[in-house]
Amino acid sequence: MSGEATPLAVRARGTVEEHSMLPDGCVVVAMVSGGADSVALLRLLAAGGLGTHRLSALHLDHGLRDESGEDASWVGALCERLGIPLRVERMDVGGYAREQGLNVEDAGRRLRYALADEELDARCGEAGVDPRRGRIAVAHTLDDRIETFVMRALTGAGTGGLTGLRPVRGRVVRPLADASRAQVVEHLAAIGQEWREDPSNLDTTRLRARVRHTVLPALAQAAPDWREHFARTLRVLTEEEDLLGGMAAAFARDFAAVEPDGTLLFDRAMMSTLTRPVARRTVLHAVRGAFPEASRIEASHIEALVDGLADDGFARDVTGGLHARTEAEALAVRRVGAAGFRVEPGSLALPGEVSLGSAGRMTARPWPPGEVPRDPDAALLDAGVLEFPLAVGPPRPGDRIRPLGMSGRKKVGDLLTDEKVPERLRPLTPVVRSGDTVVWVAGVRVSEDAKVGPGTSRAVLLRWERGGGVE
């Protein structure tokens, strides 16, 4: 069987034509991991079976496996043999995931697509082609789409999440979206092409691998034609999602607005005129449009935001480092750490209380020197060495503290990193100062300079009551 006549090639051509994915002469950047799916897609594109275009490839080394460098070299050799320009980038995906509070799969996806957009713009510029005619070709198959459907159903996604891996989304195209993984392997065998296996695909501690190796085989036993049934269901859901999504987009334009500081405001009165299903879709559309990092927001958070529209005292964190709260006639959604989401500076007397804005409030009161609290959001300090009122505010560049039990001083920023405080929460972490000396990084560490010891005659108990943005 020739490569042009395999079921994969026929199916991919049909998908490309149905969705007008690859107009002649367009610039295409193919994302190539070295796995079977991406290698099969690259070979189809290189052979011209999916149209005539300016083709290059992109490989991201995630830095997660010892053999990842070998994958990059292997992809490089393949592209050289096919005469395809290749860009290889290595990124610390694991470090980025920890810094952003993401799982590794989400972190890798964000970095891949950001890099692909950058590369496509550069290739379009070199070719003198409008970037809107550029395409990022990725190798998701029907199996990938079904796995994503099952995974998102298990985590409570709405229909928008269930149809997430669409054949076309913006400049991203998926020519293999209607083809099975078995057809990919059959095609590679027919043209004598090898590929690289990623051992992590067998790690069933990861949800995708667990679904692939346990759930889908069980579905195949229950219904031999399960792939066709899923494909039909995905098509219907996608068409209905597009229809309802258009309605939601219109309501979002009329009932929500993004302020200059990036805050998304919903008009609570106007939103109350919508039925709950339409309100849910309108909130989802507006949030995704205003905050790209919330593209995979969970259905439970959307439900909570819809409930919050009718709640005068609503305040809660939302997936993606966002926080929402009702403010008079509006429901406001903004990034934690953005304007309005930091420790509001203030002075703390003894006894006394100070509001910290989005970070909550802090109290100070006299306390017996011997009763050390076990709560990390409370600190017992030697009142005799402190200058009142204390200054409370956000971390400042250059802040240093002598952490309890240490002789030297340490940058507060380094302390927050070592204690694994998420970056989005650092502007909301109160720093207490006595004069120019940092005496407590709330919720993190007391200073050696203000510790209670045998010679302490007067102590003060500081207690931080966290605000909605850091609960």
C-alpha positions in Angstrom: 0.0 0.0 0.0 1.5 3.4 -1.0 1.7 6.2 1.5 -0.8 8.3 -0.5 -3.4 5.5 -0.4 -3.4 4.5 3.3 -6.6 5.0 5.3 -4.7 7.7 7.3 -3.8 9.7 4.2 -7.3 9.5 2.8 -8.9 10.4 6.1 -6.5 13.3 6.7 -7.1 14.7 3.2 -10.8 14.6 3.8 -10.5 16.4 7.1 -8.2 19.1 5.6 -10.7 19.7 2.7 -13.8 19.7 5.0 -12.4 22.4 7.2 -10.4 24.3 4.6 -7.4 23.9 7.0 -4.4 24.4 4.7 -5.0 26.9 1.9 -2.4 26.6 -0.9 0.7 28.7 -0.3 0.1 29.1 3.4 3.0 28.9 5.9 2.8 25.8 8.1 4.8 25.1 11.3 4.4 21.4 12.2 4.9 20.6 15.9 7.0 17.4 16.0 7.7 15.5 19.2 9.1 12.4 17.5 6.1 10.3 18.5 4.2 8.3 16.0 1.4 10.8 15.5 3.6 13.8 14.9 6.0 11.9 12.6 3.1 10.6 10.5 1.7 14.2 10.1 5.1 15.5 9.2 5.5 12.9 6.5 2.1 13.6 5.1 2.8 17.3 4.9 6.2 16.8 3.4 4.9 14.5 0.7 2.5 17.2 -0.4 -0.5 15.0 0.2 -2.3 17.7 2.2 -1.6 20.6 -0.2 1.2 22.9 -1.3 2.6 25.1 1.4 5.8 26.5 3.0 6.6 23.8 5.6 8.9 24.0 8.7 9.0 22.1 11.9 9.2 22.9 15.6 10.4 20.6 18.4 10.2 21.6 22.1 12.5 19.6 24.5 10.6 19.7 27.8 13.6 18.8 29.9 11.6 16.2 31.8 13.5 13.0 30.7 17.1 12.1 30.5 16.6 10.9 26.9 14.8 14.0 25.7 18.0 15.3 24.1 18.0 12.1 22.0 14.5 12.8 20.9 15.6 16.3 19.7 18.5 14.8 17.8 16.3 12.1 16.2 13.8 14.7 15.0 16.7 16.8 13.7 18.0 13.9 11.6 14.5 13.2 10.2 13.9 16.8 9.2 17.4 17.0 7.6 16.6 13.9 5.6 13.3 15.4 4.4 14.8 18.8 3.8 12.5 20.5 6.3 13.8 23.5 8.3 13.6 22.8 12.0 13.8 24.9 15.2 14.6 23.1 18.4 14.1 24.8 21.8 14.7 23.4 25.3 12.6 24.8 28.2 12.3 23.9 31.9 8.7 22.8 31.8 8.9 21.3 35.3 10.2 24.6 36.7 7.6 26.6 34.9 4.8 24.3 36.2 6.0 24.7 39.8 6.3 28.5 39.4 2.8 28.9 37.9 1.1 26.3 40.1 0.2 24.1 37.0 0.5 20.4 36.3 3.2 19.4 33.9 0.9 18.7 31.0 -0.8 22.1 31.2 2.6 23.8 31.5 4.0 22.0 28.5 0.9 22.9 26.4 1.2 26.6 27.3 4.9 26.8 26.4 4.4 24.8 23.2 1.7 26.9 21.8 3.4 30.2 22.9 6.6 29.1 21.1 4.6 27.9 18.1 2.9 31.2 17.7 6.2 33.0 17.9 7.8 30.7 15.3 4.9 30.9 12.9 4.9 34.8 13.0 8.7 34.7 12.3 8.2 32.2 9.4 5.4 34.3 7.9 7.6 37.4 8.2 10.4 35.7 6.3 8.0 34.5 3.6 6.2 37.9 3.3 2.9 36.1 4.1 0.1 37.6 6.2 0.4 35.9 9.7 -3.4 35.2 9.4 -2.5 32.8 6.6 -0.2 30.9 8.8 -1.0 27.5 10.4 0.3 25.5 13.3 -0.2 21.9 12.5 -0.5 19.5 15.5 -1.0 15.8 15.4 -4.0 15.1 17.7 -5.9 12.1 16.5 -9.5 11.0 17.1 -8.1 8.8 20.0 -6.6 12.0 21.6 -10.0 13.8 21.3 -11.8 10.9 22.9 -9.3 10.7 25.7 -9.7 14.4 26.3 -13.5 14.0 26.3 -13.3 11.2 28.9 -10.8 13.1 31.1 -12.8 16.3 31.1 -16.0 14.5 31.7 -14.4 12.9 34.8 -13.3 16.4 36.1 -16.7 18.0 35.5 -16.1 20.0 32.3 -19.0 21.6 30.4 -19.7 20.9 26.7 -17.1 23.5 25.8 -14.4 21.5 27.6 -15.6 18.2 26.2 -15.2 19.5 22.6 -11.8 21.1 23.4 -9.6 19.4 20.8 -11.4 20.8 17.7 -10.1 20.2 14.2 -9.5 24.0 13.8 -9.1 26.6 16.5 -7.7 29.9 15.3 -4.4 29.2 13.5 -4.1 25.7 15.0 -5.2 22.9 12.7 -5.4 19.1 13.4 -5.4 17.2 10.1 -5.5 13.9 11.9 -8.5 14.8 14.0 -10.7 12.2 12.4 -8.1 9.4 12.2 -7.4 6.7 14.7 -4.1 5.9 16.3 -4.2 2.5 14.7 -4.3 4.2 11.3 -1.3 6.2 12.2 0.8 3.1 13.0 -0.5 1.4 9.8 0.6 4.3 7.7 4.1 4.5 9.2 4.5 0.8 8.6 3.4 1.2 5.0 6.1 3.8 4.3 8.8 2.2 6.5 9.1 5.1 8.9 10.1 4.6 12.5 9.3 6.9 15.5 10.2 7.6 19.1 8.2 6.2 22.1 7.8 8.4 25.1 7.9 6.2 28.2 5.7 8.6 30.1 2.8 7.5 27.9 2.9 4.2 29.8 2.8 5.9 33.3 -0.7 5.2 34.5 -0.3 7.5 37.5 -1.1 10.2 34.9 -4.8 10.6 34.1 -4.4 10.5 30.3 -2.3 7.4 30.3 -4.8 5.7 32.8 -7.7 6.6 30.5 -5.8 5.4 27.4 -4.7 2.0 28.9 -7.6 1.1 31.1 -10.8 3.1 30.2 -10.7 3.0 26.4 -9.9 -0.8 26.2 -13.0 -1.4 28.4 -15.1 0.8 26.1 -13.8 -1.2 23.1 -15.0 -4.5 24.8 -18.4 -3.0 25.6 -19.0 -1.6 22.1 -16.8 -2.5 19.1 -17.9 0.6 17.2 -17.2 2.9 20.1 -14.8 5.2 18.1 -17.5 5.9 15.5 -20.1 6.6 18.1 -17.7 9.0 19.9 -16.8 10.7 16.7 -20.5 11.3 15.9 -21.2 12.6 19.4 -18.2 15.0 19.2 -19.4 16.4 15.9 -22.9 17.0 17.2 -21.6 18.6 20.5 -19.2 20.8 18.5 -21.9 22.1 16.2 -24.3 22.8 19.0 -21.5 24.4 21.1 -20.7 26.7 18.1 -24.4 27.8 17.9 -24.8 28.4 21.6 -21.3 29.9 21.8 -22.3 32.5 19.3 -25.3 33.5 21.4 -23.1 33.7 24.5 -20.5 35.9 22.7 -23.2 38.4 21.9 -24.4 38.5 25.5 -20.9 38.8 26.7 -20.3 41.9 24.5 -23.4 43.5 25.9 -23.4 42.5 29.5 -19.6 42.4 30.4 -16.7 44.7 29.8 -12.9 44.6 30.4 -11.6 47.7 32.3 -8.3 49.3 31.4 -6.6 47.6 34.4 -7.7 44.1 33.1 -10.6 43.6 35.4 -13.6 41.9 33.9 -16.9 43.4 35.1 -20.3 41.7 34.7 -23.4 43.8 34.9 -25.3 41.9 37.5 -28.7 43.3 36.6 -28.4 42.5 32.9 -27.0 39.1 33.6 -30.0 38.3 35.8 -32.2 38.5 32.7 -30.6 35.4 31.3 -31.6 31.8 31.9 -29.0 29.8 33.9 -27.7 27.8 30.9 -27.2 31.0 28.9 -25.6 32.8 31.8 -23.2 30.0 32.3 -22.1 30.1 28.7 -21.9 33.9 28.8 -19.6 33.9 31.9 -17.4 31.2 30.3 -17.1 33.1 27.1 -16.2 36.4 28.8 -13.7 34.8 31.3 -11.9 32.9 28.5 -11.8 36.0 26.4 -10.4 38.2 29.1 -8.0 35.7 30.7 -6.4 33.3 28.2 -4.7 31.4 31.1 -8.2 30.3 32.2 -8.9 28.4 29.0 -9.4 25.2 30.9 -11.5 26.7 33.7 -13.5 24.0 35.5 -17.3 23.8 35.3 -17.6 24.1 39.1 -15.9 27.5 39.0 -18.3 28.7 36.3 -21.3 27.5 38.4 -19.9 29.4 41.3 -19.5 32.6 39.3 -23.1 32.3 38.1 -24.2 31.9 41.7 -22.1 34.9 42.7 -23.9 37.2 40.3 -26.9 37.1 42.8 -24.8 37.2 46.0 -23.9 40.6 47.4 -21.1 39.1 49.6 -19.6 36.8 47.0 -15.8 36.4 47.0 -13.7 33.4 45.9 -10.6 32.2 44.0 -11.0 30.8 40.5 -8.9 28.5 38.5 -6.0 30.2 36.7 -4.9 32.6 39.4 -8.1 34.6 39.2 -10.3 36.0 42.0 -13.9 37.1 41.8 -16.1 39.3 44.1 -19.2 41.3 43.9 -18.7 45.1 43.9 -21.9 47.1 44.1 -23.8 46.5 40.8 -21.0 44.3 39.2 -19.3 41.0 39.6 -15.6 41.7 39.2 -13.0 39.1 38.1 -9.4 40.0 38.1 -6.0 38.3 38.3 -4.6 37.8 41.8 -1.6 40.1 42.1 -3.0 42.6 39.6 -4.0 46.1 40.5 -6.3 45.9 43.5 -4.9 42.5 44.5 -2.0 43.2 46.8 -1.4 44.0 50.5 -2.8 47.5 51.1 -0.1 49.2 53.3 -1.2 50.3 56.8 -0.1 50.9 60.4 -0.7 48.5 63.3 -0.9 49.8 66.8 -0.9 47.8 70.1 -3.6 46.9 70.6 -5.0 47.5 67.1 -6.3 46.3 63.8 -5.4 47.2 60.2 -7.3 46.4 56.9 -5.0 44.9 54.3 -7.4 45.2 51.4 -7.6 42.0 49.3 -5.2 40.3 51.7 -7.6 40.5 54.6 -6.7 42.1 57.9 -4.2 41.9 60.8 -4.7 42.4 64.5 -2.2 43.0 67.4 -2.9 42.5 71.1 -0.8 41.9 74.3 -0.1 38.2 75.0 1.6 36.1 77.6 5.3 35.6 76.5 5.2 31.8 77.1 2.1 30.9 75.0 3.6 30.4 71.4 0.8 29.9 68.9 0.9 26.9 66.5 -1.1 28.7 63.8 1.3 29.8 60.9 -1.0 32.8 60.4 -0.2 34.0 64.0 3.1 35.2 65.4 4.3 35.9 68.9 6.9 38.7 69.0 8.9 40.5 71.7 7.0 43.8 72.2 9.9 45.3 74.0 12.1 45.4 70.9 9.5 46.6 68.5 8.7 50.2 67.4 4.9 50.8 67.4 3.0 51.4 65.3 4.2 48.5 63.1 4.2 49.0 59.3 2.4 46.3 57.3 2.6 46.1 53.5 3.5 44.0 50.5 7.0 42.6 49.9 9.4 45.2 48.6 12.4 44.7 46.3 15.5 44.3 48.5 13.5 43.3 51.7 15.6 41.0 53.9 14.8 39.1 57.1 16.9 37.1 59.6 14.7 34.0 59.7 14.1 32.4 63.1 17.0 30.1 64.0 19.4 31.6 61.4 22.3 34.0 62.0 22.4 35.6 58.5 19.8 37.6 56.6 17.9 36.3 53.6 16.0 38.1 50.8 12.3 37.9 51.4 11.8 37.0 47.8 14.1 34.0 48.2 12.3 33.0 51.4 9.0 33.0 49.6 10.5 30.9 46.8 12.0 28.4 49.3 8.7 28.1 51.2 6.9 27.4 47.9 4.5 30.4 48.1 2.9 30.5 44.7 4.0 33.6 42.7 0.4 34.8 42.3 0.1 34.9 46.1 3.3 36.8 46.9 1.8 40.3 46.4 -0.8 39.2 48.9 1.6 38.1 51.6 1.9 40.7 54.3 5.3 41.8 55.5 5.5 43.4 59.0 8.2 45.9 59.7 9.4 47.5 62.9 11.1 50.6 61.6 13.3 49.3 58.8 13.5 45.8 60.2 11.3 43.0 58.8 10.0 41.1 61.8 7.4 38.8 60.3 6.6 37.5 56.8 3.0 36.5 57.6 2.2 32.9 57.2 5.8 32.1 56.4 8.5 33.0 59.0 9.2 35.1 62.2 12.4 37.1 62.4 15.2 36.2 64.9 15.3 39.9 65.6 11.9 39.9 67.3 11.7 36.4 68.8 10.3 35.8 72.3 13.1 34.6 74.6 13.8 34.1 78.3 14.3 37.9 78.8 11.0 38.8 77.2 8.7 40.7 79.6 6.1 41.9 77.1 4.8 40.0 74.1 2.5 40.8 71.3 0.3 38.4 69.3 -0.1 39.3 65.6 -2.8 37.4 63.8 -3.4 37.5 60.0 -7.0 36.9 58.9 -6.7 36.1 55.2 -8.9 37.8 52.6 -10.8 36.0 49.9 -7.9 36.3 47.5 -5.6 34.2 49.6 -7.9 31.8 51.4 
